[in-house]
């Protein structure tokens, strides 16, 4: 308990009362008064009272954020600087928003204290907002409230309309949040001061401060309060140094860098900026692999990290802040990250929903990537095939991260497959070694199950190995052992990859994929054990028009035909596919099931463009060398595959012998 005289207490409250009136935050001030109502009722001019530590902490917080004006270096021209900063920011901060075409409606709802995030229904937060409310039992909702991205909706509409009501509402919400959220330990009930949330606020705020300046609102007590809140948020990040590698560290450093740009005339700003640059370079070294992939192996999170690195690079370039991110190693790494996004994107130029990734349009990033590197293949992506030149490669291997790409060409109708050999890297990874994802003729045909929400029960369901296009053993999840690639070779529209894993105790699992004629794939799964197991080969699909006849499934643009050297049962059953946070679609899963000690599944994935599907046939001789005769329509292929030698010979009528 803290002993304080009643007179001193009254003086402190009176000073804060006047400032609260001038800022129109009387409600939050009344909360402060009511917080210690019992003590106030017994106080008189000559007594002292022990204030509860929490109340004293809140009293000090108010005094900190509403204290006297902050010092700016002489010669700092705010009007000129904010106009320059606004131009430099451009539309980059809007990547934090979900583009729905209903941004104006969203802003109108926010004016009424109605918020909507993460595909949940809109929620009226009441006249007086509880910033820690959790209406859906999902802490990501409350996290969104404390990250302030909704302020960008108001800024967008102010920028379009010039109506000051949007700027005034953003000021109201900003102050209301700040006065009710003193710095305190982050836990499941209090979300304001996680380091990630503080970092993302820092990314949002520069655009908001530019709006306030344009609206002539950054004056008097509000300017003082806004600068003090900015300082407290930045200094919180300066003190918070978590040693573990995480996407959080990069977002925090980006936020710190962006906050340093708001008032570069602040004496603390250079220190923030230098620390942010130091952290970003350090995290780049330990989080970005040699092939350009972010270490968490999730394309959606990779995009977030790419945006962080190119945002700070471009801001430094546009604002002419020299010697920050212009070293060759830093920029070459950003360029590699762009290349990873380009080559692993589906034919619609969208990220694949691998792990906890959402789906995002990579072209939104390539305007900035092209500004940094001025590459014609980046122009091709940015323009969605209208300008520039084709990327140099179609099929490729990202060896450090473990991603294999088979692609026939760069058209939207391309036959495309991603084969996932990536290491399991923690909470955003799934148990999905050897997972595949396939497109053809503008359709997503074999798809990853994606994510649903970050509630524990939803994460466990969507992370399961059975939710991915791989073989499961005894209906268990894979362990976390790293798969071992054996070989990857490509030649025009042909390709071959083989890899091995021990992701189930006592079971050796080898998967080989053969890319045939730029149109089809043969997937060979070999599992060896000393004991009998239940093996299940899974294929998840979104197509509703799918017909299963024995071992063959026919759906638009693809036929799946599976054979095995042991008896197999096949079933097609309902499933769910996650395509956005808290948004799942009805799908189906095709399962081929066998009980045996050893098993070899040979699966033909034949694609077709016409409305009528071709006839597919396979004759297989299971020996040390698997001999496959595959007839697809009027074309016949003979494949000799050796698991032990990790090699394949393909006999094609048009191309002769292709050997890998």
Secondary structure, 3 states (H helix, E strand, C coil): CEEEEHHHHHHHHHHHHHHHHHHCCHHHHHHHHHHCHHHHHHCCCCCEEEECHHHHHHHHHHHHHCCCCCCECCCCCHHHHHHHHHHHHCCHHHHHCCCCCCHHHHHHHHHCCEECCCCCCCEECCCCCCCCCCCCCCHHHHHHHHHCCHHHHHHHHHHHHCCHHHHHHHHHHHHHHHHHCCCCCCECCECCCCHHHHHHHHHHHHHHHHHHHHCCCCCHHHHHHHHHHHHHHHHHHHHCCCCCCCHHHHHHHHHHHHHHHHCCCECCHHHHHHHHHHHHHHHHHHHECCCCCECCCCHHHHHHHHHHHHHHHHHHHHCCCCCCCCCHHHHHHHHHHHHHHHHHCCCCCECCCCCCCCCCECHHHHHHHHHHHCCHHHHHHHCCCCCCCCCCCCCEEECCCCEEEEECCCCCCCCEEEEECCCCCCCCCCCCCCEEEEEECCEEEECCCCCCCCCHHHHHHHHCHHHCCCEEECCCCCCCCCCEEEEEEEECCEEEEEEEEEEECCEEEEEEEEEECCCEEEEEEEEEECCCEEEEEEEEECCCCEEEECCEEEECCEEEEEEECCCCEEEEEEEEEEEECCEEEEEEEEEEEEEECCEEEEEEEEECCCCCCCCEEEEEECCCEEEEEEEECCEEEEEEEECCCCEEEEEECCCEEEEC
